[in-house]
Amino acid sequence: MKKIISGIVVVLLLLSFSCGKKSEKQQAPQTSGNPIEQYGGVMSKTLQRAKGMDSVLPIKQLIDSFYVEQGRYPSTLQELVEKNYIKEIPAPPKGLRYKYDPSSGKIALEPEN
């Protein structure tokens, strides 16, 4: 008898959660506007992200090489230049700047302020 009651409770809980998800999907606002412009905006952001990865990945490889050889991450990106790992740090994509964490060796791009 306890198994039947617990089974009914589980089924009711599942039904109540699944009904809530359906209502959330139905309440999602419809976007309006020109689909071609929306597609262009998405593609523009994707292109900018790809260009950003093109600039970050080589620097990340240099940071990792520095770590393997020196046993630590460089304290600044400029240290890669000072230790002759690279001639100069490449400029980030327009409107972005490098964000470097010397404690973890992580590098990313962030918007300029």
C-alpha positions in Angstrom: 0.0 0.0 0.0 2.8 2.4 0.8 4.4 1.7 -2.6 1.2 2.6 -4.3 0.8 5.9 -2.4 4.5 6.8 -3.0 4.1 5.9 -6.7 1.1 8.2 -7.0 2.9 11.0 -5.3 5.9 10.6 -7.6 3.6 10.7 -10.7 1.8 13.8 -9.4 5.1 15.5 -8.8 6.3 14.7 -12.3 3.1 15.9 -13.9 3.2 19.2 -12.0 6.8 19.9 -13.0 6.2 19.0 -16.6 3.2 21.2 -16.8 5.2 24.1 -15.4 7.8 23.8 -18.1 5.2 23.8 -20.9 3.6 27.0 -19.6 7.1 28.7 -19.4 7.7 27.8 -23.1 4.3 29.1 -24.1 4.9 32.4 -22.2 8.3 33.1 -24.0 8.0 36.3 -25.9 8.2 36.2 -29.7 11.0 38.3 -31.2 10.1 40.7 -33.9 12.2 42.3 -36.5 13.9 41.4 -39.7 15.3 37.9 -39.6 18.1 38.8 -42.0 19.3 41.6 -39.7 19.1 39.2 -36.7 21.2 36.6 -38.6 23.7 39.3 -39.6 24.0 40.3 -35.9 24.6 36.8 -34.8 27.2 36.2 -37.5 29.0 39.4 -36.7 29.3 38.4 -33.1 30.5 35.0 -34.1 33.1 36.5 -36.4 34.3 38.8 -33.6 34.5 35.8 -31.2 36.5 33.8 -33.7 39.0 36.7 -34.3 39.4 36.9 -30.5 40.2 33.2 -30.3 42.8 33.7 -33.1 44.6 36.3 -30.9 44.2 34.5 -27.6 45.2 30.9 -28.5 48.8 31.7 -29.6 49.4 33.7 -26.4 48.0 30.9 -24.3 50.4 28.5 -25.9 53.3 30.8 -25.0 52.0 31.1 -21.5 51.9 27.3 -21.2 55.4 27.0 -22.7 56.7 29.5 -20.2 55.1 27.5 -17.4 56.7 24.3 -18.5 60.2 25.8 -18.8 60.1 28.2 -15.8 57.8 26.3 -13.4 55.5 29.2 -13.0 53.2 31.4 -15.0 54.6 34.8 -16.2 53.7 37.6 -13.8 52.6 39.8 -16.8 52.2 39.3 -20.5 55.1 41.7 -20.9 57.3 39.1 -19.2 56.8 36.9 -22.3 58.5 39.7 -24.3 61.2 40.2 -21.8 62.2 36.5 -21.7 62.1 36.3 -25.6 59.1 34.1 -25.9 57.6 36.6 -28.4 58.8 39.9 -29.9 55.7 41.8 -28.9 52.2 41.0 -27.6 49.8 41.2 -30.6 47.1 43.8 -30.4 43.7 42.4 -29.4 40.7 42.9 -31.7 39.2 46.3 -31.8 37.1 47.2 -28.7 38.6 44.4 -26.6 41.6 44.0 -24.3 43.4 41.0 -22.8 42.6 39.9 -19.3 45.4 37.8 -17.8 45.4 36.0 -14.5 49.0 35.2 -13.5 48.0 32.9 -10.7 46.2 30.5 -13.1 47.8 31.4 -16.4 44.3 32.1 -17.9 43.9 34.7 -20.6 40.7 36.0 -22.1 39.3 39.0 -23.9 37.1 41.6 -22.3 35.4 44.7 -23.6 37.4 47.9 -23.1 36.0 50.4 -20.7 
